[in-house]
């Protein structure tokens, strides 16, 4: 078992990596390589094509393994460095007290929605006063610990709103969960 979670690596090497690579201009480099290989590939015999395809598959496996290993090593180095520096793992400018206040507001907005609409409507910032008040959801989400955000967008959303809707816990307890200062 790796020190750094497989799920985190999978998420970061998936959509997050692809988005960063797209910004870097990698598509143009891929096209250049494809053109060169295409010219070469078109002049091959069937036997040479099979050998080429086998080699290409092994190279792709190597690149994938290399990238995953490099990411794990970088992440573990970052964790070790943070521990040596006695980092408080502040990924947000929000303190626990700030998050508690925001959760109190979140709870109030949810109750207003329930009273006025008969149910808690899905958050949508374009819905007048209640929508504007509902923007507190953005504050909560943006202030959430990076550990939760590393789960990937959908899983992070589910985790954040699952914690917020745990009414059996006080706002203080839920704030601690969102900031990963206690078990989720």
N, C-alpha and C positions, 0 to 999 in steps of 0.2 A: 504494500500500500504506500502510495506517495504521500509525502508531507503536505503537498498542495493538492487539493481536491480535484479529482478527475472531472467532475461536473463543471468546475470553474474553468479548467483548461479547455474543455470542450466548447463552452460558451464563448470564451475569449478568442479561441482559434476559429470560431465559426463566423457569424455575422459581424462581430466587432472587428475582427481582423480583415475581413473582406471589405468592410466600409473604409477602413484606413488605407488598405491597398488601392482601392478605387481612387481615393483622393491623391495618391502618390503618383499616378500615371502608369500603373503597372499594366493596364490593358494595352497600351502602345507597345510596351516591351514584349508582351505575349504575342502581339500581332507580328512583330519583327521576327521573333523566334519561329513562329508558325510559318511565315513566308520562307525563311531559310530552310527549315526542315521539310516544307512542302516541295521545294525545288529538288532537294536531295532525295526525298521519298519517292517522287515520281519517276526517278531514273533507276530504281532498285529492282532487282529480281524478286520473285516471290519468296525465295529463301532468305534473302537479305532483309525483306520487309518483316518477316517473322522474327529474325534476330533483333532488328531495330525495335519492334514492338515490345519484345521481351526486355530489352535494355531500357526502353523508355519507362516501362512499368516499374522496374527496379529503381530507376532514378527518382520517379515520383514518390515511391515508398520512402526512399532515403530522405528526400526533401521534407516530406511530411513528418517523419520521425525526428529529423534535425530541428524543424520549427517547434515541435511540441517540447522537445527536450530543452531547447534554448529558452522557451517561455517559462517552463517549470523552474529552470535554474535562475533566471532573472527574478521571478516572483519569490523564490526562496531566499535569494540574496537580499531582496528588498525587505522581506520579513526580518531576516537576521540583522540587517542594518538598522531597521526601525527599533528592534529590541535593544541593540547596543546603544542607540541614541536615546533610549528610554522614551520612545515616542508614545504618545497617548492615543494613537490611532485616530486622530481627529481628521475625519474625512469630510466634515461638515463644519460650517461656522456656527452651527447651533449648539448651544449647551443643553444639558439635560433639562434645565429649568425652562429654556426657550421651547423645547419640544413639548414639555408638559403644558405650557400655556397654549400652544398650537392645538394640542389634542383636546383641551377644554373647549376651544373654539370649534374644532371639528365636531365634537359631540353636540354642541349647541346648534350648529347648522343642521346637523342630522335630525335633531329633535324638531327644529322649525320646519324642515321638509316634511317630516312625518305628520305634524299637526296641520300644516297648510295644504298639503297635497295628499295626505292619507298614506303616503309611503315615501321612502327615501329614494328620490329619483337619482339616476346615474349622473355623476358630476359632469357638468357641461358649463364652461365659463361664459357662455353666451346667453344665459338664461336670466337676465336682469339682476336684481339685487341678490336673490338667492344664489345665482350663478357666480356673481362677484364674490360673495361670501364663501362660496364653495371653492374658490381658488386656494383656500387654505390647504386643499389636497396637494397642490403643487408644492407648497412650502414643506409639507410633511414628506412628500416623496423626495424632493431635492435635499432635504436635511437628513434623510435616512443614511445609515452607515453604508459605506462602500461595500462591505461584506455582503449585504443584501443585494445591492445593485449588480454585483458580480454573478448573481444567479441567472442573469439574462432578463430581458425586459418583461416578458410575460410572467415568469416565475417571481420576479421582484414585485411586480404589481400585485400578484396574488398574495404574496407574503405580507406586503405593506397593508393591504386592505383587510387581510385576515387578522393581523395584529390589531388594527384600529377597531375592528368590529368585535373584539373580545371584551364585551361589556362587563364580564365578570372580574376584569382587572381594572385597577384604578388608572387614571391618566398617567400617573407617575410610573407605574409598572409597564404600561404600554410604551411610554417614551423610552424607558430603559431598553425594552426589547427592540425598538426601532433603531436605537443607537448601538445595539449589540453589546450592551453593558450587562445583560442578563440573558438567560436561555429563552429562545423563541418558543 
